């Protein structure tokens, strides 16, 4: 696995896990739960897109 692929994989995992946790904490501290609910769709779309692209590149690297 190349370095760029590793970085892409780590970044997508961080986006999928850390960002919702941050927004959950903000929502919990402020009591305004719209922060959390409105952050889920962009976080999932960005994280899953990055993850799917990274996994496709990893499969191509394995074949080569």
DAZI-V219528 format. One record per backbone hydrogen bond with DSSP energy under -1.0 kcal/mol. CO is the residue of the C=O (numbers start at 1). NH is the residue of the N-H. If there is no record, write none. Layout:
BEGIN
CO_NH + CO_NH
END
This chain:
BEGIN
2_6 + 3_7 + 4_8 + 5_9 + 6_10 + 7_11 + 8_12 + 9_13 + 10_14 + 11_15 + 12_16 + 13_17 + 14_18 + 17_21 + 18_22 + 19_23 + 20_24 + 21_25 + 22_26 + 23_27 + 24_28 + 25_29 + 26_30 + 27_31 + 32_35 + 33_37 + 34_38 + 39_43 + 40_44 + 41_45 + 42_46 + 43_47 + 44_48 + 45_49 + 46_50 + 47_51 + 48_52 + 49_53 + 50_54 + 51_55 + 52_56 + 53_57 + 54_58 + 55_59 + 56_60 + 57_61 + 58_62 + 59_63 + 60_64
END
